[in-house]
Amino acid sequence: MSVLIVGGGLSGLSAAWELERLGVDYRLIEVKPRLGGNIHTHRERGFVMDGGAFLLEKYSDWQFLAALGIPDALEKAGRYRDGELVYFREGTQTLVDALTAKLHGTVMLRMAVSSIGAIQGGYGVCLENGVLLEAAGVIIAAPARYAERMLRTLLPDAAQYFADYQYDPVVRVSLGYRREDVPVPPERPDGGLFRFVEGYTFPSRVPDGYVLVRAGVRLDRDAQVNTSEAALARVRALLPDAIPVVEWAAYWAEDHPLTRGLPEHQAMMAEIEGALPSGLVLVGSDYRAKRLNDQIEQGQAAARAVQEATS
Ligand SMILES: Cc1cc2nc3c(=O)[nH]c(=O)nc-3n(C[C@H](O)[C@H](O)[C@H](O)COP(=O)(O)OP(=O)(O)OC[C@H]3O[C@@H](n4cnc5c(N)ncnc54)[C@H](O)[C@@H]3O)c2cc1C
């Protein structure tokens, strides 16, 4: 029986990469039609637009870049605390693509895991289409709000905790303009809505003569801005005389895992992890990891833990 990974974001992909290196048979199941989870780069007309993770805190050597064959993919954006702020020149998707290229196991897209139960010698994993897969071990690398359903039978208390997990959804808007239409980087108009104007700050990600305005629009709780189109319109309205040459919006229902920041969360996670049956691991940004390199390391550690438990 192989190991089953639920979720093809950075954590799940890193777990798969490690299983690959360990020579363990695995199957990765991802509900969306693409891999990468919260990392999604859209490239159009020479613009590189990151809808999700973009500016990354870096405090150590990221040796995984060389191991993935992309040692020179980063650009420096400045200092941050006692480390650096960096970004991927061609978009954070570079990391996802490099990880994906390392995988030779079975990857199933557009397929959701709905529940997980214990069976003789491992786990029975039920897919949304009713198919039951058997696995020696399972790595849940999906957000807490979906892990809730998967764990309802095996660990009802953990499921209850995850059912109440809170997020702060956001629409990440990217608008490309001719440079002469946005002559001066706006100084945080509209209460700080303009986060970056690339082209002034990150020239490698826009064509010559253009700028890219990027903003994160939190969805108003009074529902004035409740769709990607409404978020685009709100940012477009800040430059009423300029016509964008490209525009893209990415909606993230699970942005900003608020529950992870609660003082009691770490203790709660320790309790849940202690109660997980052997061969079942939870990994991902909702549970422990904060920075991208943590996610890679914790995904790899999850793979090693499952291998140890199942061999
Ligand atoms: C808008 C935004 C901006 C960000 N900016 C930064 C940043 O600048 N710096 C930084 O370090 N981090 C940033 N992050 C956080 C970072 O992107 C995440 O921490 C990281 O990508 C999470 O990876 P993950 O694999 O743990 O989870 P995810 O990326 O959420 O992946 C989980 C995967 O599981 C899949 N899934 C869910 N349910 C099921 C199911 N039932 N069956 C199968 N698959 C399922 C999902 O489709 C998804 O692909 C940002 C996140 C967002 C949303």
The ligand as an SDF file (V2000), in Angstrom:
LIG
                    3D

 53 58  0  0  0  0  0  0  0  0999 V2000
   -2.8850   35.9170   -0.7530 C   0  0  0  0  0  0  0  0  0  0  0  0
   -1.7860   35.2020   -0.0350 C   0  0  0  0  0  0  0  0  0  0  0  0
   -0.5690   35.8170    0.0980 C   0  0  0  0  0  0  0  0  0  0  0  0
    0.4770   35.1680    0.7510 C   0  0  0  0  0  0  0  0  0  0  0  0
    1.6740   35.8020    0.8550 N   0  0  0  0  0  0  0  0  0  0  0  0
    2.7070   35.1690    1.4530 C   0  0  0  0  0  0  0  0  0  0  0  0
    3.9710   35.7640    1.5040 C   0  0  0  0  0  0  0  0  0  0  0  0
    4.1670   36.8520    0.9660 O   0  0  0  0  0  0  0  0  0  0  0  0
    4.9740   35.1070    2.1500 N   0  0  0  0  0  0  0  0  0  0  0  0
    4.7860   33.8730    2.7040 C   0  0  0  0  0  0  0  0  0  0  0  0
    5.7200   33.2800    3.2560 O   0  0  0  0  0  0  0  0  0  0  0  0
    3.6010   33.2790    2.6420 N   0  0  0  0  0  0  0  0  0  0  0  0
    2.5630   33.8970    2.0410 C   0  0  0  0  0  0  0  0  0  0  0  0
    1.3420   33.2920    1.9800 N   0  0  0  0  0  0  0  0  0  0  0  0
    1.1650   32.0210    2.6530 C   0  0  0  0  0  0  0  0  0  0  0  0
    1.6790   30.8470    1.8050 C   0  0  0  0  0  0  0  0  0  0  0  0
    1.2680   30.9770    0.4750 O   0  0  0  0  0  0  0  0  0  0  0  0
    1.1040   29.6130    2.3940 C   0  0  0  0  0  0  0  0  0  0  0  0
    1.5380   29.5250    3.7300 O   0  0  0  0  0  0  0  0  0  0  0  0
    1.5250   28.3410    1.6690 C   0  0  0  0  0  0  0  0  0  0  0  0
    1.4600   28.4440    0.2840 O   0  0  0  0  0  0  0  0  0  0  0  0
    0.6120   27.2490    2.2090 C   0  0  0  0  0  0  0  0  0  0  0  0
    0.9310   26.0140    1.6290 O   0  0  0  0  0  0  0  0  0  0  0  0
    0.1650   24.7260    2.1180 P   0  0  0  0  0  0  0  0  0  0  0  0
    0.5730   23.6170    1.2160 O   0  0  0  0  0  0  0  0  0  0  0  0
    0.3780   24.5130    3.5700 O   0  0  0  0  0  0  0  0  0  0  0  0
   -1.4010   25.0460    1.9550 O   0  0  0  0  0  0  0  0  0  0  0  0
   -2.2360   25.4210    0.6440 P   0  0  0  0  0  0  0  0  0  0  0  0
   -1.4490   26.2420   -0.2790 O   0  0  0  0  0  0  0  0  0  0  0  0
   -3.5330   25.9510    1.1550 O   0  0  0  0  0  0  0  0  0  0  0  0
   -2.4820   24.0080   -0.0660 O   0  0  0  0  0  0  0  0  0  0  0  0
   -3.4870   23.1180    0.3550 C   0  0  0  0  0  0  0  0  0  0  0  0
   -4.0190   22.3790   -0.8600 C   0  0  0  0  0  0  0  0  0  0  0  0
   -5.0000   21.4150   -0.4370 O   0  0  0  0  0  0  0  0  0  0  0  0
   -6.0160   21.3580   -1.4190 C   0  0  0  0  0  0  0  0  0  0  0  0
   -7.2160   20.7440   -0.8290 N   0  0  0  0  0  0  0  0  0  0  0  0
   -8.0970   21.3110    0.0350 C   0  0  0  0  0  0  0  0  0  0  0  0
   -9.0600   20.4290    0.3580 N   0  0  0  0  0  0  0  0  0  0  0  0
   -8.7830   19.2890   -0.3220 C   0  0  0  0  0  0  0  0  0  0  0  0
   -9.4280   18.0160   -0.3830 C   0  0  0  0  0  0  0  0  0  0  0  0
  -10.5390   17.7450    0.3230 N   0  0  0  0  0  0  0  0  0  0  0  0
   -8.8910   17.0530   -1.1750 N   0  0  0  0  0  0  0  0  0  0  0  0
   -7.7590   17.3130   -1.8920 C   0  0  0  0  0  0  0  0  0  0  0  0
   -7.1120   18.5130   -1.8590 N   0  0  0  0  0  0  0  0  0  0  0  0
   -7.6140   19.4760   -1.0680 C   0  0  0  0  0  0  0  0  0  0  0  0
   -6.1840   22.8170   -1.8190 C   0  0  0  0  0  0  0  0  0  0  0  0
   -6.8440   22.9430   -3.0560 O   0  0  0  0  0  0  0  0  0  0  0  0
   -4.7350   23.2860   -1.8540 C   0  0  0  0  0  0  0  0  0  0  0  0
   -4.1630   23.1490   -3.1340 O   0  0  0  0  0  0  0  0  0  0  0  0
    0.2740   33.8990    1.3070 C   0  0  0  0  0  0  0  0  0  0  0  0
   -0.9630   33.2670    1.1700 C   0  0  0  0  0  0  0  0  0  0  0  0
   -1.9840   33.9100    0.4870 C   0  0  0  0  0  0  0  0  0  0  0  0
   -3.3050   33.2270    0.3360 C   0  0  0  0  0  0  0  0  0  0  0  0
  1  2  1  0
  2  3  1  0
  2 52  2  0
  3  4  2  0
  4  5  1  0
  4 50  1  0
  5  6  2  0
  6  7  1  0
  6 13  1  0
  7  8  2  0
  7  9  1  0
  9 10  1  0
 10 11  2  0
 10 12  1  0
 12 13  2  0
 13 14  1  0
 14 15  1  0
 14 50  1  0
 15 16  1  0
 16 17  1  0
 16 18  1  0
 18 19  1  0
 18 20  1  0
 20 21  1  0
 20 22  1  0
 22 23  1  0
 23 24  1  0
 24 25  2  0
 24 26  1  0
 24 27  1  0
 27 28  1  0
 28 29  2  0
 28 30  1  0
 28 31  1  0
 31 32  1  0
 32 33  1  0
 33 34  1  0
 33 48  1  0
 34 35  1  0
 35 36  1  0
 35 46  1  0
 36 37  1  0
 36 45  1  0
 37 38  2  0
 38 39  1  0
 39 40  1  0
 39 45  2  0
 40 41  1  0
 40 42  2  0
 42 43  1  0
 43 44  2  0
 44 45  1  0
 46 47  1  0
 46 48  1  0
 48 49  1  0
 50 51  2  0
 51 52  1  0
 52 53  1  0
M  END
$$$$
